[in-house]
Amino acid sequence: MNISILNKITKMEKNIQILVETLKKDKLLTVHEMAKTLNIDYRTALNVIRNKKIKSSIVGNRYRVYNSDLLNYIKQEDEKR
């Protein structure tokens, strides 16, 4: 394999580890935070929630997602691939 490809893979693995460690802390995320974590648009994140692809709660009149539920969603999506 090309060394630059190996370096990119190593960097991606480190980023994934950082993401997993961040998500292990079970706190409530806003839809904007969820979208940023998944690197998707805000409206797409809302659609994921509304289509019940990820477990969410309503706090006041706003959706919130627990880190642990986001981590489960990421794992499910990875298993589909």
Secondary structure, DSSP 8 states (H G I E B T S, - for coil): --HHHHHHHHHHHHHHHHHHHHHHS--EE-HHHHHHHHT--HHHHHHHHHTTSS--EEETTEEEEEHHHHHHHHHHHHHH-
